[in-house]
Amino acid sequence: MPDKLSDADIHKNMADIPDWHFEEGKLRREFKFANFVQAFGFMASAAIEAEKMNHHPEWCNVYSKVVVQLVTHSADGITELDFLLAKKMDAVSDALQR
């Protein structure tokens, strides 16, 4: 199990994922896409990355918007896995919106 990060480490690592916020003990980001198909494509691609890591997001999709929250439940907090998945999700989003 990965180690839970301290609040100081979390805030330090937030600089690497500027579009994300630390809210209520979770990393959170709202992704916006051109339409539902693009949003669903993002979720499908992000799901593959999450499965490879065996680290799965809490997320919700409404039309062209996907809200993602990341937390490592087994560590009862934020770990390096959450930051790694956030970066992978950012890269997937960027690739789809080019």
TAVENPE-V446547 format. One record per pair of residues at least 12 apart in sequence whose C-alpha atoms are under 10 Angstrom apart, sorted by the first residue. I is the first residue (numbers start at 1). J is the second residue. D is the distance in Angstrom with one decimal. If there is no record, write none. Layout:
I,J,D + I,J,D
This chain:
1,72,9.3 + 1,74,7.0 + 1,75,7.0 + 1,79,9.5 + 2,72,8.3 + 2,74,8.4 + 2,75,6.8 + 2,78,9.3 + 2,79,6.3 + 2,80,7.3 + 2,81,7.5 + 3,72,9.3 + 3,74,9.5 + 3,75,6.5 + 3,76,9.5 + 3,77,8.8 + 3,78,8.4 + 3,79,6.0 + 3,80,7.9 + 3,81,9.5 + 4,71,9.8 + 4,72,8.0 + 4,73,9.9 + 4,74,9.2 + 4,75,5.5 + 4,76,7.1 + 4,77,5.6 + 4,78,5.6 + 4,79,4.9 + 4,80,8.1 + 4,81,9.8 + 5,75,9.2 + 5,77,7.3 + 5,78,5.8 + 5,79,5.3 + 5,80,7.5 + 6,77,9.1 + 6,78,8.3 + 6,79,9.0 + 7,22,9.9 + 7,25,9.6 + 7,77,9.9 + 7,78,9.0 + 9,78,9.6 + 9,79,9.5 + 9,80,9.7 + 10,22,8.2 + 10,27,9.4 + 10,78,7.4 + 10,79,8.3 + 10,80,9.0 + 10,83,8.9 + 13,80,9.1 + 13,83,7.6 + 14,27,9.0 + 14,83,8.3 + 16,83,8.4 + 16,86,9.6 + 16,87,8.1 + 17,29,9.7 + 17,83,7.7 + 17,84,9.7 + 17,86,7.2 + 17,87,6.7 + 17,90,8.2 + 19,31,9.2 + 19,86,9.7 + 19,90,8.6 + 20,68,9.4 + 20,69,9.4 + 20,83,9.8 + 20,86,8.1 + 20,87,9.8 + 20,90,9.5 + 21,69,9.4 + 22,69,9.3 + 22,70,9.5 + 22,78,9.6 + 23,69,9.0 + 24,69,9.9 + 25,69,9.6 + 25,70,9.0 + 25,71,7.5 + 25,76,9.1 + 25,77,6.6 + 25,78,7.4 + 26,58,9.8 + 26,68,9.5 + 26,69,6.0 + 26,70,5.5 + 26,71,5.3 + 26,72,8.8 + 26,77,7.4 + 26,78,6.8 + 26,82,8.9 + 27,57,10.0 + 27,68,8.0 + 27,69,5.4 + 27,70,5.0 + 27,71,6.7 + 27,77,9.8 + 27,78,7.7 + 27,82,7.5 + 27,83,8.2 + 27,86,8.1 + 28,58,9.5 + 28,59,9.5 + 28,67,7.3 + 28,68,5.6 + 28,69,4.5 + 28,70,6.5 + 28,71,9.3 + 28,86,9.0 + 29,59,9.7 + 29,66,8.3 + 29,67,5.9 + 29,68,5.4 + 29,69,6.7 + 29,70,9.0 + 29,86,8.7 + 29,89,9.9 + 29,90,9.6 + 30,59,9.6 + 30,60,9.5 + 30,61,9.8 + 30,65,6.9 + 30,66,5.8 + 30,67,4.4 + 30,68,6.3 + 30,69,8.9 + 31,61,9.5 + 31,64,8.3 + 31,65,5.7 + 31,66,5.1 + 31,67,6.2 + 31,68,7.8 + 31,89,9.6 + 31,90,8.9 + 31,93,7.7 + 32,61,10.0 + 32,62,10.0 + 32,63,9.4 + 32,64,5.9 + 32,65,4.7 + 32,66,6.6 + 32,67,8.7 + 32,93,9.1 + 32,97,9.7 + 33,63,8.8 + 33,64,5.0 + 33,65,6.3 + 33,66,8.3 + 33,93,8.6 + 33,96,8.8 + 33,97,7.5 + 34,63,9.4 + 34,64,6.2 + 34,65,8.9 + 34,97,8.4 + 35,62,10.0 + 35,63,6.6 + 35,64,4.6 + 35,65,8.2 + 36,61,8.6 + 36,62,7.8 + 36,63,4.7 + 36,64,4.6 + 36,65,7.8 + 36,66,9.5 + 37,63,8.4 + 37,64,7.8 + 38,63,9.5 + 38,64,7.3 + 38,65,9.5 + 38,93,9.3 + 38,96,7.3 + 38,97,8.5 + 39,61,7.6 + 39,62,8.7 + 39,63,7.4 + 39,64,5.3 + 39,65,6.5 + 39,66,6.6 + 39,93,8.9 + 39,96,9.1 + 40,61,7.9 + 40,62,9.7 + 40,63,8.7 + 40,64,8.2 + 40,65,9.3 + 40,66,8.5 + 41,92,9.5 + 41,93,9.4 + 41,96,8.1 + 42,66,8.6 + 42,89,8.2 + 42,90,9.9 + 42,92,6.6 + 42,93,6.3 + 42,94,9.7 + 42,95,9.3 + 42,96,7.1 + 42,97,9.7 + 43,59,9.0 + 43,60,9.6 + 43,61,8.6 + 43,66,8.0 + 43,68,9.9 + 43,89,9.0 + 43,92,9.1 + 43,93,9.3 + 44,92,10.0 + 45,88,9.9 + 45,89,8.6 + 45,92,6.9 + 45,93,9.1 + 45,96,9.6 + 46,85,8.7 + 46,86,9.7 + 46,88,7.5 + 46,89,5.8 + 46,90,9.3 + 46,91,9.4 + 46,92,6.6 + 46,93,8.6 + 47,89,9.2 + 49,85,7.7 + 49,88,7.2 + 49,89,8.1 + 49,92,9.1 + 50,81,9.8 + 50,84,9.8 + 50,85,6.8 + 50,86,9.8 + 50,88,8.7 + 50,89,8.9 + 53,81,8.0 + 53,84,9.2 + 53,85,8.0 + 54,81,9.5 + 55,70,9.1 + 55,71,9.1 + 55,72,7.7 + 55,73,9.7 + 55,81,7.2 + 55,82,8.0 + 55,84,9.8 + 55,85,7.7 + 56,69,9.7 + 56,70,7.9 + 56,71,8.8 + 56,72,8.7 + 56,73,9.9 + 56,81,9.8 + 56,82,9.2 + 56,85,8.6 + 57,69,6.1 + 57,70,5.3 + 57,71,7.6 + 57,72,9.1 + 57,82,8.7 + 57,85,8.5 + 57,86,9.4 + 58,70,6.3 + 58,71,8.2 + 68,86,9.0 + 68,89,9.4 + 69,82,9.2 + 69,86,9.2 + 70,82,5.7 + 70,83,8.4 + 70,85,8.2 + 70,86,7.7 + 71,83,9.4
